[in-house]
């Protein structure tokens, strides 16, 4: 996740931090969903 668009002072802005953490969470969740779909059922 690129962070070069953020200013160092943004670390003190709760809205910016919340937005970035939400984007990171979404990215991780999409990857987990993709991996789960690839793996298939655990008992199938």
C-alpha positions in Angstrom: 0.0 0.0 0.0 1.7 3.2 -1.1 1.9 5.9 1.5 4.0 8.5 -0.3 0.9 10.6 -0.9 0.7 11.3 2.9 2.4 14.1 4.7 4.3 13.2 7.9 1.9 15.3 9.9 -1.0 13.1 8.8 0.1 10.6 11.5 -1.8 12.9 13.9 -5.0 13.1 11.9 -7.4 10.4 13.1 -9.5 10.6 9.9 -6.4 9.9 7.7 -5.2 7.1 9.9 -8.7 5.5 9.9 -9.0 5.8 6.2 -5.6 4.2 5.6 -6.2 1.4 8.1 -9.6 0.7 6.5 -8.0 0.4 3.1 -5.3 -1.9 4.4 -7.9 -4.1 6.1 -9.9 -4.3 2.9 -6.8 -5.3 0.9 -5.9 -8.0 3.4 -9.5 -9.3 3.5 -9.7 -9.5 -0.4 -6.5 -11.4 -0.5 -7.7 -13.8 2.2 -11.0 -14.3 0.3 -9.0 -15.0 -2.9 -6.8 -17.5 -1.2 -9.7 -19.3 0.4 -11.5 -19.6 -2.9 -8.3 -21.0 -4.4 -7.9 -23.6 -1.7 -11.5 -24.8 -1.9 -13.5 -26.6 0.9 -11.5 -27.9 3.8 -13.4 -31.2 3.9 -14.4 -31.6 0.2 
